[in-house]
């Protein structure tokens, strides 16, 4: 399985040319563009120069998209549609969006579905695959939409350009990962790989928490996933070359060892 890394690990202000070079030198051939990074032109120039492929783009849609304030909703949605247009030079690839129906107000569900419909239309127009991300169980949310709910919503579109991103560091907090992968079988266009200690979404490097990543790899293969092992983690400092190289080597060994044990 090919490895990919989200540029989120570099934070919002890291020079884009340098972060692409670091990923390339570490051994990565694929990246996910974080929601922290916006200059598609600079990213395109440097990914082309270093022979890096963009595996996925992360959207920026936030809770204003389900606000009861119509003007706030419109602005949030328009900003997201603009981002999809700007990043469409990297399509076709997954475009990850958060599942925002996490409140008890039934209007929230209707509003979010309306937004998803517009985003799906834009995905078809630009060539993206909209990848709705599984969510963490967080106390600030009024309800937890589990993977079965997200899969039902995605299936209702009956479209190859509406799929799912499983974030294992989100889903393991409230669900059995085996159930999550089974619920999402046939719908998984990408994944987010990071670790936690079972209490909150820590976004630790794989192997620094409690998640059994050998089991995750087996689940991915058993569900027919053909994408990358897409690492979306943070560390407690600005990363240097040796940090990203170590991430590549550790995850390369993990994926190779699991394959050999099958």
Secondary structure as the mmCIF struct_conf table of DSSP 4:
data_model
#
loop_
_struct_conf.conf_type_id
_struct_conf.id
_struct_conf.beg_label_comp_id
_struct_conf.beg_label_asym_id
_struct_conf.beg_label_seq_id
_struct_conf.end_label_comp_id
_struct_conf.end_label_asym_id
_struct_conf.end_label_seq_id
STRN STRN1 UNK A 3 UNK A 6
HELX_RH_3T_P HELX_RH_3T_P1 UNK A 7 UNK A 10
BEND BEND1 UNK A 12 UNK A 14
HELX_RH_AL_P HELX_RH_AL_P1 UNK A 16 UNK A 26
TURN_TY1_P TURN_TY1_P1 UNK A 27 UNK A 27
STRN STRN2 UNK A 30 UNK A 33
TURN_TY1_P TURN_TY1_P2 UNK A 35 UNK A 36
HELX_RH_AL_P HELX_RH_AL_P2 UNK A 40 UNK A 50
TURN_TY1_P TURN_TY1_P3 UNK A 51 UNK A 51
STRN STRN3 UNK A 53 UNK A 58
HELX_RH_3T_P HELX_RH_3T_P2 UNK A 63 UNK A 66
BEND BEND2 UNK A 68 UNK A 68
HELX_RH_AL_P HELX_RH_AL_P3 UNK A 70 UNK A 87
HELX_RH_3T_P HELX_RH_3T_P3 UNK A 88 UNK A 90
BEND BEND3 UNK A 92 UNK A 93
STRN STRN4 UNK A 94 UNK A 98
BEND BEND4 UNK A 103 UNK A 104
HELX_RH_AL_P HELX_RH_AL_P4 UNK A 106 UNK A 126
TURN_TY1_P TURN_TY1_P4 UNK A 127 UNK A 127
STRN STRN5 UNK A 129 UNK A 133
HELX_LH_PP_P HELX_LH_PP_P1 UNK A 134 UNK A 134
TURN_TY1_P TURN_TY1_P5 UNK A 139 UNK A 140
BEND BEND5 UNK A 141 UNK A 142
HELX_RH_AL_P HELX_RH_AL_P5 UNK A 147 UNK A 157
TURN_TY1_P TURN_TY1_P6 UNK A 160 UNK A 161
STRN STRN6 UNK A 162 UNK A 167
HELX_RH_AL_P HELX_RH_AL_P6 UNK A 168 UNK A 171
TURN_TY1_P TURN_TY1_P7 UNK A 172 UNK A 174
BEND BEND6 UNK A 175 UNK A 175
HELX_RH_AL_P HELX_RH_AL_P7 UNK A 177 UNK A 183
TURN_TY1_P TURN_TY1_P8 UNK A 184 UNK A 186
STRN STRN7 UNK A 188 UNK A 192
STRN STRN8 UNK A 193 UNK A 193
STRN STRN9 UNK A 195 UNK A 195
BEND BEND7 UNK A 198 UNK A 200
STRN STRN10 UNK A 204 UNK A 204
HELX_LH_PP_P HELX_LH_PP_P2 UNK A 205 UNK A 205
TURN_TY1_P TURN_TY1_P9 UNK A 206 UNK A 207
BEND BEND8 UNK A 208 UNK A 210
HELX_RH_AL_P HELX_RH_AL_P8 UNK A 213 UNK A 222
TURN_TY1_P TURN_TY1_P10 UNK A 223 UNK A 224
BEND BEND9 UNK A 227 UNK A 227
STRN STRN11 UNK A 229 UNK A 231
BEND BEND10 UNK A 236 UNK A 237
HELX_RH_AL_P HELX_RH_AL_P9 UNK A 241 UNK A 261
#
